[in-house]
Structures are given as C-alpha cells and as structure tokens.
Amino acid sequence: MGRSVPSPSGEKILAPNFFREEEKKLTFWQRKMAKKKKGSKNRRKARRKVVRIHARIADRRNDFLHKLSTRLVNENQVIVVEDLSVKSMLKNRHLSKSIADASWSEFLRQIDYKATWYGRQILECGRFFPSSKTCSHCGFVLPELSLSVREWTCPDCGTTHDRDVIAAKNVLTAGLAGCACGGVVRLPVPA
C-alpha cells in the first residue's frame, strides 16, 4: 500500500497505489503497441487497451479521492491543510511517482470546493512550518529528521512520536492558531 493520510486523532488512511498496481499490465500493452505497425488495426486495438488501463487507473483514483474528501468534509467543520509545493515535490525522482499516484493537488482541490459547498472552513498551515520535527508536548524542534525516519523520540520530554500523526497534530494546531491570530485563512464563499 502507499503513503497514509494521517489525522490528528491518529487514524491513518492508506492511499492505494492505483498506478503501481496496473504498472506491469500497462508496460506490457505499451510495448505491444510500440511493436505494431503505425496505422494498423492491431496497433489501434493495442492503443485501445492502453487507453482503457489509463482510464481505469484515473477512475479508481477519482472514486477514492471523492469518497475520502466527502467523508472528511462531512465529519469536520474546520479542515487544516499544509500548503505544500506539490509541483516542486514532483521533481524529486525518488518520490515523484508516489506523489503523482496519490494525486495530492486533486485531493486538495476536491476538499476546497466541497468545503465551499457545505460551508466548512479551510485553513492553511505555512509551507516551511516544521510540522513533523516539532514535539507536540514540549515544543522541541529537531534540527534534522530524514525522510526514512518514521518514528522519533523527543530528546527533551522523552515522548515517542509517529512522524505522520505528529505532523497532522502540529498542522491542526498551527492552522487554528493562525486563524485565531489572523494567519493564512481561506473562508468559503457565502451561498
């Protein structure tokens, strides 16, 4: 399974890797299509197969994102998201396929318009806020934390943190504090 979408309550929602599940089948049919003579009926058949696989991946991903975004908007009055530069993150060759497969930008777009529909508040936490490196108990900030470290223990208070859950808690806290103090806030348009 793929990366998880954590919530401050500790629930992790695994993002299914729809592209990775179909990758071998897609590669097979793309190779078959490449070997066919251009303009032939067999090439058109192979192309149709490739298009169907891509459509299936997109449909499954959109279905998952719609169900998850609707659930999150229905369950919460205020949603705080981290302002990530997804376009820049896609330049990392080690993470780009997983990020693209999770479709973060589309997920945020869906949450944004559904929150507007249902009259919910969307708050943004700053891009450079050290959400996964900050202890939620004592406020200690680790100087460095590599991406491979999924759990860490605070050297100040000794609390053990799951990287994703602590990031979700800190993003929520920072977003709500920003709202109270006049930080970055996007309010829904009144109907």
C-alpha beads as a LAMMPS data file, in Angstrom:
LAMMPS data file: protein, C-alpha beads

191 atoms
190 bonds

1 atom types
1 bond types

-500.0 500.0 xlo xhi
-500.0 500.0 ylo yhi
-500.0 500.0 zlo zhi

Masses

1 110.0

Atoms # bond

1 1 1 0.000 0.000 0.000
2 1 1 1.004 3.612 -0.362
3 1 1 1.593 6.549 1.918
4 1 1 -1.012 7.347 4.502
5 1 1 -3.112 10.420 5.096
6 1 1 -2.916 10.949 8.877
7 1 1 -5.421 12.733 11.063
8 1 1 -4.826 14.356 14.460
9 1 1 -6.874 11.587 16.084
10 1 1 -4.218 9.094 14.988
11 1 1 -6.224 7.472 12.191
12 1 1 -4.176 6.750 9.085
13 1 1 -5.875 6.349 5.736
14 1 1 -3.692 4.391 3.353
15 1 1 -3.584 5.827 -0.136
16 1 1 -3.936 2.948 -2.596
17 1 1 -1.334 2.863 -5.351
18 1 1 -3.613 2.519 -8.339
19 1 1 -0.907 3.243 -10.912
20 1 1 1.612 0.860 -9.340
21 1 1 -0.986 -1.928 -9.278
22 1 1 -1.545 -1.607 -13.031
23 1 1 2.029 -0.669 -13.989
24 1 1 3.133 -4.110 -15.265
25 1 1 -0.005 -4.564 -17.337
26 1 1 0.374 -1.046 -18.740
27 1 1 4.041 -1.607 -19.618
28 1 1 3.171 -4.867 -21.355
29 1 1 0.497 -3.280 -23.548
30 1 1 2.576 -0.186 -24.292
31 1 1 5.400 -2.431 -25.501
32 1 1 2.975 -4.427 -27.638
33 1 1 1.591 -1.210 -29.116
34 1 1 5.094 0.115 -29.868
35 1 1 5.912 -3.013 -31.877
36 1 1 2.824 -2.749 -34.098
37 1 1 2.939 -1.044 -37.474
38 1 1 1.685 2.534 -37.333
39 1 1 -1.836 2.938 -38.703
40 1 1 -2.665 -0.788 -38.475
41 1 1 -5.770 -2.263 -36.885
42 1 1 -3.688 -4.240 -34.410
43 1 1 -1.980 -1.047 -33.244
44 1 1 -5.394 0.568 -32.745
45 1 1 -6.509 -2.442 -30.682
46 1 1 -3.393 -2.272 -28.520
47 1 1 -3.813 1.510 -28.150
48 1 1 -7.396 0.995 -27.002
49 1 1 -6.138 -1.443 -24.366
50 1 1 -3.574 1.133 -23.109
51 1 1 -6.236 3.849 -23.001
52 1 1 -8.590 1.570 -21.043
53 1 1 -5.892 0.844 -18.458
54 1 1 -5.170 4.563 -18.034
55 1 1 -8.913 5.294 -17.748
56 1 1 -9.339 2.543 -15.136
57 1 1 -6.475 3.976 -13.062
58 1 1 -7.919 7.500 -13.270
59 1 1 -11.460 6.341 -12.462
60 1 1 -10.371 4.302 -9.425
61 1 1 -8.225 7.171 -8.130
62 1 1 -11.016 9.743 -8.583
63 1 1 -13.528 7.459 -6.882
64 1 1 -11.218 7.037 -3.874
65 1 1 -10.473 10.773 -3.671
66 1 1 -14.153 11.753 -3.936
67 1 1 -15.203 9.326 -1.206
68 1 1 -12.372 10.391 1.121
69 1 1 -12.794 14.140 0.546
70 1 1 -16.571 13.922 1.038
71 1 1 -16.079 11.990 4.271
72 1 1 -13.549 14.492 5.622
73 1 1 -15.732 17.489 4.745
74 1 1 -18.834 15.879 6.250
75 1 1 -17.098 14.932 9.508
76 1 1 -15.271 18.230 10.167
77 1 1 -16.276 21.886 10.450
78 1 1 -12.692 23.126 10.052
79 1 1 -10.087 21.456 7.850
80 1 1 -6.446 22.485 8.082
81 1 1 -4.112 21.586 5.218
82 1 1 -0.407 22.072 4.800
83 1 1 0.489 24.409 1.948
84 1 1 2.816 22.068 0.064
85 1 1 4.515 22.823 -3.231
86 1 1 3.436 19.650 -4.996
87 1 1 4.903 20.816 -8.296
88 1 1 8.346 21.144 -6.706
89 1 1 7.980 17.838 -4.864
90 1 1 7.319 16.069 -8.160
91 1 1 10.870 16.972 -9.214
92 1 1 12.243 14.515 -6.627
93 1 1 12.852 11.419 -8.733
94 1 1 12.542 9.073 -5.740
95 1 1 9.098 10.304 -4.652
96 1 1 7.520 11.669 -7.824
97 1 1 5.676 8.510 -8.895
98 1 1 4.139 8.004 -5.444
99 1 1 3.148 11.673 -5.137
100 1 1 1.600 11.691 -8.606
101 1 1 -0.186 8.411 -7.863
102 1 1 -1.665 9.861 -4.657
103 1 1 -2.822 12.931 -6.623
104 1 1 -2.409 15.427 -3.766
105 1 1 -3.337 18.503 -5.794
106 1 1 -6.592 16.952 -6.973
107 1 1 -7.385 15.856 -3.413
108 1 1 -6.904 19.408 -2.097
109 1 1 -8.953 20.818 -4.979
110 1 1 -11.834 18.461 -4.119
111 1 1 -11.664 19.303 -0.421
112 1 1 -11.638 23.008 -1.283
113 1 1 -14.763 23.019 -3.448
114 1 1 -16.671 20.580 -1.232
115 1 1 -15.888 22.677 1.835
116 1 1 -17.277 25.696 -0.011
117 1 1 -20.448 23.744 -0.870
118 1 1 -21.032 22.598 2.701
119 1 1 -19.974 25.862 4.359
120 1 1 -16.864 24.455 6.029
121 1 1 -13.687 26.385 6.773
122 1 1 -10.372 25.589 5.078
123 1 1 -7.249 26.806 6.864
124 1 1 -3.704 26.609 5.558
125 1 1 -0.556 25.952 7.543
126 1 1 2.640 27.520 6.204
127 1 1 4.839 25.574 3.823
128 1 1 8.012 25.876 5.882
129 1 1 6.486 25.036 9.271
130 1 1 8.464 22.075 10.736
131 1 1 5.343 20.004 11.389
132 1 1 6.951 16.563 11.580
133 1 1 10.039 17.764 13.516
134 1 1 8.188 19.566 16.327
135 1 1 7.212 17.797 19.562
136 1 1 3.544 18.485 20.316
137 1 1 4.090 18.046 24.072
138 1 1 7.011 20.363 24.811
139 1 1 7.545 22.269 21.535
140 1 1 11.103 20.991 20.963
141 1 1 12.149 21.186 17.287
142 1 1 14.595 18.595 15.952
143 1 1 17.383 20.174 13.906
144 1 1 17.292 17.366 11.315
145 1 1 14.956 14.497 10.517
146 1 1 15.498 12.360 7.431
147 1 1 12.516 11.114 5.454
148 1 1 13.332 7.478 6.245
149 1 1 12.758 8.032 9.986
150 1 1 9.061 7.255 10.603
151 1 1 9.147 7.419 14.444
152 1 1 11.279 9.550 16.725
153 1 1 11.636 10.219 20.440
154 1 1 11.803 13.780 21.752
155 1 1 15.164 14.350 23.490
156 1 1 13.547 16.946 25.780
157 1 1 10.486 15.157 27.195
158 1 1 11.062 11.558 26.021
159 1 1 7.741 11.231 24.163
160 1 1 7.760 8.890 21.161
161 1 1 6.071 10.303 18.051
162 1 1 4.859 8.807 14.800
163 1 1 6.069 11.229 12.141
164 1 1 2.765 11.412 10.219
165 1 1 0.474 11.693 13.250
166 1 1 2.615 14.372 14.929
167 1 1 2.688 16.345 11.666
168 1 1 -1.127 16.207 11.481
169 1 1 -1.459 17.375 15.104
170 1 1 1.010 20.221 14.588
171 1 1 -0.599 21.332 11.305
172 1 1 -4.005 21.439 13.019
173 1 1 -2.618 23.402 15.972
174 1 1 -0.730 25.859 13.750
175 1 1 -3.719 26.339 11.443
176 1 1 -6.129 27.021 14.290
177 1 1 -3.606 29.356 15.961
178 1 1 -3.159 31.182 12.652
179 1 1 -6.940 31.536 12.373
180 1 1 -7.184 32.958 15.899
181 1 1 -4.248 35.322 15.375
182 1 1 -5.054 36.360 11.805
183 1 1 -2.891 33.936 9.819
184 1 1 -3.490 32.495 6.365
185 1 1 -7.170 31.598 6.138
186 1 1 -9.420 30.804 3.198
187 1 1 -13.091 31.133 4.006
188 1 1 -15.879 29.563 1.963
189 1 1 -17.886 31.855 -0.297
190 1 1 -21.355 32.513 1.187
191 1 1 -24.171 30.905 -0.811

Bonds

1 1 1 2
2 1 2 3
3 1 3 4
4 1 4 5
5 1 5 6
6 1 6 7
7 1 7 8
8 1 8 9
9 1 9 10
10 1 10 11
11 1 11 12
12 1 12 13
13 1 13 14
14 1 14 15
15 1 15 16
16 1 16 17
17 1 17 18
18 1 18 19
19 1 19 20
20 1 20 21
21 1 21 22
22 1 22 23
23 1 23 24
24 1 24 25
25 1 25 26
26 1 26 27
27 1 27 28
28 1 28 29
29 1 29 30
30 1 30 31
31 1 31 32
32 1 32 33
33 1 33 34
34 1 34 35
35 1 35 36
36 1 36 37
37 1 37 38
38 1 38 39
39 1 39 40
40 1 40 41
41 1 41 42
42 1 42 43
43 1 43 44
44 1 44 45
45 1 45 46
46 1 46 47
47 1 47 48
48 1 48 49
49 1 49 50
50 1 50 51
51 1 51 52
52 1 52 53
53 1 53 54
54 1 54 55
55 1 55 56
56 1 56 57
57 1 57 58
58 1 58 59
59 1 59 60
60 1 60 61
61 1 61 62
62 1 62 63
63 1 63 64
64 1 64 65
65 1 65 66
66 1 66 67
67 1 67 68
68 1 68 69
69 1 69 70
70 1 70 71
71 1 71 72
72 1 72 73
73 1 73 74
74 1 74 75
75 1 75 76
76 1 76 77
77 1 77 78
78 1 78 79
79 1 79 80
80 1 80 81
81 1 81 82
82 1 82 83
83 1 83 84
84 1 84 85
85 1 85 86
86 1 86 87
87 1 87 88
88 1 88 89
89 1 89 90
90 1 90 91
91 1 91 92
92 1 92 93
93 1 93 94
94 1 94 95
95 1 95 96
96 1 96 97
97 1 97 98
98 1 98 99
99 1 99 100
100 1 100 101
101 1 101 102
102 1 102 103
103 1 103 104
104 1 104 105
105 1 105 106
106 1 106 107
107 1 107 108
108 1 108 109
109 1 109 110
110 1 110 111
111 1 111 112
112 1 112 113
113 1 113 114
114 1 114 115
115 1 115 116
116 1 116 117
117 1 117 118
118 1 118 119
119 1 119 120
120 1 120 121
121 1 121 122
122 1 122 123
123 1 123 124
124 1 124 125
125 1 125 126
126 1 126 127
127 1 127 128
128 1 128 129
129 1 129 130
130 1 130 131
131 1 131 132
132 1 132 133
133 1 133 134
134 1 134 135
135 1 135 136
136 1 136 137
137 1 137 138
138 1 138 139
139 1 139 140
140 1 140 141
141 1 141 142
142 1 142 143
143 1 143 144
144 1 144 145
145 1 145 146
146 1 146 147
147 1 147 148
148 1 148 149
149 1 149 150
150 1 150 151
151 1 151 152
152 1 152 153
153 1 153 154
154 1 154 155
155 1 155 156
156 1 156 157
157 1 157 158
158 1 158 159
159 1 159 160
160 1 160 161
161 1 161 162
162 1 162 163
163 1 163 164
164 1 164 165
165 1 165 166
166 1 166 167
167 1 167 168
168 1 168 169
169 1 169 170
170 1 170 171
171 1 171 172
172 1 172 173
173 1 173 174
174 1 174 175
175 1 175 176
176 1 176 177
177 1 177 178
178 1 178 179
179 1 179 180
180 1 180 181
181 1 181 182
182 1 182 183
183 1 183 184
184 1 184 185
185 1 185 186
186 1 186 187
187 1 187 188
188 1 188 189
189 1 189 190
190 1 190 191
